[in-house]
Amino acid sequence: MGELGERLRQAREEQGLSLANVEERTRIRTDLLDALENDDYARLPEIVYVRGFVRGYAAALGLDPAPLLALLPSKTKEHPITPQEMLDEPLRHPLVRSRLWPRVLLGLVGALIVGVLVWWLVSTYYLQVDPLALLRVGTASPTPTLTATPPESGSIPERIDPTNTPPALIETEPESTPTPEPTPTATVRVPSTLAPTLTPTPTATQSAPVEVAVRVDARTWLQVTVDGELVLADLIEAGEDPSWTGQESIALVIGNAGGAYLTVNSEEIGYLGEEGEVIEVVYTP
């Protein structure tokens, strides 16, 4: 164990704190704190981030960070930075907007295709209806069904029972004047199988919000734009922990990247650069 790790461990134990307590104060994971106390730089990121960890650790314990930073080596073992520690490169606000509309359009087209497929399956297998029948309704020529109204009871002639009397001796009642029958009306019947089937219109779901929290360890300039609206452009003193929530995007301009520790959607991102370095980054849901 080196001198740096021994000093940090001794100061923490003298104050009766555990690694979990320090993690709550600094928002640095316990495995990184443990590696720092054991001078295990193979488990730590690059030296610029380790310097930020030492400053945060010293601030949590009330120690002067300058003597502790002097004990750090000039360079740690190089290894790739995971996405949880740092982004590969800052995102650009215009690029985010240019990609938003194609995604929305692609989602609407996908929803339309799914709706047509569901309508086809329900019509074919559940309703037992040919989905193409609706396309032929305009060209079909249904055969009209004729219905005739029966004559009135007064116009029906009386029935004469047959007898053996010669036809010349049978008295018959005078024939009544025939009543003109009404003109038959044509009734068009459309088969029930041609009834249109209504399908629900799919609705688009809103994207989840994006939350960004900044722990300021050193005085730095911050410019924050939430959903295209500027909400902050000022110097922030150490010890402040501002946070913002947006529906589409949150754009940050950090004047001192080594003094601002970022957390995005409850996931620790860390420091995005060195002291005095200006970083511009955009986060979306």
C-alpha positions in Angstrom: 0.0 0.0 0.0 1.4 3.4 -1.0 1.5 6.6 1.1 -1.5 8.2 -0.7 -3.8 5.2 0.0 -2.6 4.9 3.6 -3.3 8.6 4.3 -6.8 8.4 2.8 -7.6 5.2 4.7 -6.2 6.5 8.0 -8.2 9.8 7.7 -11.4 7.9 6.9 -11.1 5.4 9.8 -10.3 8.3 12.2 -13.6 9.9 11.3 -15.4 6.6 11.7 -16.5 6.4 8.1 -16.9 3.4 5.8 -16.4 3.3 2.1 -20.1 3.4 1.6 -20.3 6.6 3.6 -17.6 8.2 1.4 -19.5 7.0 -1.7 -22.6 8.9 -0.5 -20.6 12.1 -0.1 -18.5 11.9 -3.2 -20.7 9.8 -5.6 -17.6 7.8 -6.4 -18.2 4.0 -6.5 -16.8 2.0 -3.6 -14.6 -0.2 -5.9 -12.8 2.9 -7.2 -12.4 4.2 -3.6 -11.0 0.8 -2.5 -8.6 0.8 -5.5 -7.5 4.4 -4.6 -6.8 3.4 -0.9 -4.8 0.4 -2.1 -2.9 2.4 -4.8 -4.2 -0.2 -7.3 -4.0 2.0 -10.4 -4.7 -0.9 -12.7 -8.4 -0.7 -11.6 -8.5 3.1 -12.0 -9.0 5.2 -15.1 -6.5 7.6 -16.5 -4.6 9.9 -14.2 -6.7 13.0 -15.0 -9.8 11.2 -13.6 -7.8 9.8 -10.6 -6.9 13.4 -9.7 -10.6 14.3 -9.6 -11.3 11.3 -7.4 -8.5 12.4 -5.0 -10.0 15.9 -4.8 -13.5 14.6 -4.2 -12.2 12.2 -1.5 -10.2 14.9 0.2 -13.2 17.3 0.2 -15.4 14.6 1.8 -12.9 14.1 4.6 -12.0 17.8 5.0 -8.4 17.4 3.9 -6.2 19.6 1.8 -6.0 18.0 -1.7 -2.7 19.6 -2.7 -0.3 17.3 -0.7 -2.3 14.2 -1.7 -2.2 15.1 -5.4 1.6 15.4 -5.1 1.7 11.7 -4.2 0.1 10.6 -7.4 2.2 9.1 -10.2 2.6 11.1 -13.4 0.9 8.4 -15.4 -1.2 5.4 -14.6 -1.6 2.1 -16.5 -3.4 2.9 -19.7 -6.6 1.0 -20.4 -9.8 1.8 -22.4 -12.3 4.0 -20.7 -15.8 2.4 -20.2 -18.9 4.3 -21.4 -19.9 4.8 -17.8 -16.8 6.8 -17.1 -16.7 9.1 -20.2 -18.3 9.5 -23.6 -16.1 8.9 -26.6 -16.8 12.4 -28.0 -19.2 15.2 -27.2 -22.5 15.1 -29.0 -23.7 18.1 -31.0 -27.1 19.7 -30.6 -27.9 20.1 -34.3 -27.0 16.4 -34.8 -29.6 15.4 -32.2 -32.4 17.3 -33.9 -31.5 16.0 -37.3 -31.9 12.5 -36.2 -35.1 13.0 -34.3 -37.5 13.4 -37.2 -36.3 10.3 -39.1 -36.8 8.2 -36.0 -40.4 9.6 -35.5 -41.2 8.9 -39.2 -39.8 5.4 -39.0 -41.8 4.7 -35.9 -45.1 5.9 -37.6 -44.4 3.7 -40.7 -43.7 0.7 -38.4 -46.9 1.3 -36.5 -48.9 1.6 -39.8 -47.4 -1.7 -41.0 -48.3 -3.5 -37.8 -51.8 -2.1 -37.9 -52.4 -3.4 -41.5 -51.0 -6.8 -40.5 -53.3 -7.0 -37.5 -56.3 -6.0 -39.6 -55.4 -8.7 -42.2 -55.1 -11.4 -39.6 -58.3 -10.5 -37.7 -60.3 -10.3 -40.9 -59.0 -13.6 -42.3 -58.9 -15.9 -39.3 -61.3 -14.4 -36.8 -64.1 -12.7 -38.8 -63.7 -15.1 -41.7 -63.8 -12.2 -44.2 -61.8 -11.7 -47.3 -59.8 -8.5 -46.6 -59.7 -7.7 -50.4 -63.5 -7.7 -50.6 -63.6 -4.1 -49.4 -61.6 -3.1 -52.5 -64.2 -4.7 -54.7 -67.2 -3.0 -53.2 -67.0 0.0 -55.6 -67.0 -2.3 -58.7 -69.5 -5.0 -57.5 -73.0 -5.0 -59.1 -75.4 -6.5 -56.6 -78.5 -8.2 -58.1 -81.7 -6.4 -56.9 -84.3 -8.5 -55.1 -87.8 -7.8 -56.2 -90.6 -7.8 -53.6 -94.3 -7.6 -54.7 -97.1 -6.5 -52.4 -100.0 -9.0 -52.3 -103.5 -7.7 -53.5 -106.1 -6.5 -51.1 -108.5 -8.9 -49.5 -111.5 -7.3 -51.3 -110.1 -8.1 -54.8 -109.7 -11.8 -54.2 -112.5 -13.7 -56.1 -114.6 -16.2 -54.2 -113.8 -19.8 -54.7 -116.5 -22.0 -56.3 -116.5 -25.6 -55.4 -116.9 -28.0 -58.3 -120.2 -29.9 -58.6 -122.0 -32.2 -61.1 -124.2 -29.3 -62.3 -123.6 -28.5 -65.9 -121.5 -25.3 -66.4 -124.5 -23.5 -68.0 -126.6 -23.8 -64.7 -123.9 -22.4 -62.3 -124.5 -18.9 -61.2 -121.4 -16.8 -60.9 -121.0 -13.5 -59.2 -120.1 -10.6 -61.4 -116.4 -10.1 -61.7 -115.1 -7.3 -59.7 -113.0 -4.6 -61.2 -109.3 -5.6 -60.9 -107.3 -3.4 -58.6 -104.0 -2.3 -60.2 -101.1 -3.9 -58.5 -98.4 -1.6 -57.1 -95.2 -1.3 -58.9 -92.6 -3.6 -57.4 -89.8 -1.9 -55.7 -86.2 -3.1 -56.0 -84.3 -3.6 -52.7 -80.5 -3.8 -52.9 -79.0 -6.1 -50.3 -75.3 -5.9 -49.6 -73.8 -9.1 -48.3 -72.8 -8.9 -44.6 -69.3 -10.2 -45.5 -68.6 -6.9 -47.3 -69.1 -4.8 -44.1 -65.9 -2.8 -43.4 -63.8 -3.6 -40.4 -62.6 -0.8 -38.3 -59.0 -1.0 -36.9 -57.7 1.2 -34.1 -55.3 3.9 -35.0 -51.9 3.4 -33.3 -50.7 6.1 -31.0 -47.2 7.2 -30.7 -45.5 6.9 -27.2 -43.6 9.7 -25.6 -39.9 9.3 -25.1 -38.6 9.0 -21.5 -37.1 12.2 -20.0 -33.4 12.8 -19.5 -32.0 13.9 -16.1 -28.6 15.4 -15.7 -27.0 16.3 -12.3 -23.7 18.1 -11.8 -21.6 18.0 -8.6 -19.3 21.0 -8.7 -16.0 20.3 -7.0 -14.2 23.4 -8.3 -15.4 26.8 -9.5 -16.5 26.5 -13.1 -18.6 28.2 -15.8 -21.8 26.3 -16.7 -24.2 27.0 -19.6 -27.3 24.7 -19.7 -29.9 24.5 -22.4 -33.0 22.3 -21.8 -35.2 21.4 -24.7 -33.7 24.3 -26.8 -34.3 26.9 -24.0 -31.3 28.5 -22.1 -31.9 28.0 -18.4 -28.4 28.8 -16.9 -25.3 30.7 -17.9 -23.2 31.6 -14.9 -20.2 30.8 -12.6 -21.0 28.0 -10.2 -19.1 27.7 -6.9 -17.7 24.4 -5.5 -20.2 22.5 -3.3 -23.3 23.1 -5.4 -25.2 20.2 -6.9 -27.6 21.6 -9.6 -29.7 19.2 -11.7 -32.1 19.5 -14.7 -34.8 17.4 -16.4 -35.7 17.6 -20.1 -38.0 15.8 -22.5 -35.9 16.0 -25.6 -32.3 17.1 -24.8 -30.0 18.8 -22.3 -26.9 20.6 -23.7 -24.0 21.5 -21.4 -21.0 23.8 -21.9 -18.6 23.2 -19.0 -15.8 25.8 -18.6 -13.7 23.6 -16.2 -14.3 20.0 -17.1 -12.0 18.8 -14.3 -14.2 20.4 -11.6 -17.7 19.1 -12.6 -18.7 15.5 -11.9 -21.7 14.4 -14.0 -24.5 11.9 -13.4 -27.0 11.2 -16.2 -30.2 9.3 -15.6 -28.8 8.1 -12.2 -25.7 6.7 -14.0 -22.3 8.2 -13.0 -20.5 9.7 -16.0 -17.7 11.4 -14.0 -15.4 14.2 -15.1 -15.3 14.8 -18.9 -11.9 16.5 -19.1 -9.0 18.1 -17.3 -8.9 21.3 -15.2 -9.5 24.4 -17.3 -10.7 22.4 -20.3 -13.9 23.5 -22.0 -16.3 20.6 -22.9 -19.6 20.8 -24.8 -21.9 17.8 -24.6 -25.6 17.0 -25.3 -27.6 14.2 -23.6 -30.9 12.8 -24.9 -33.4 10.2 -23.6 
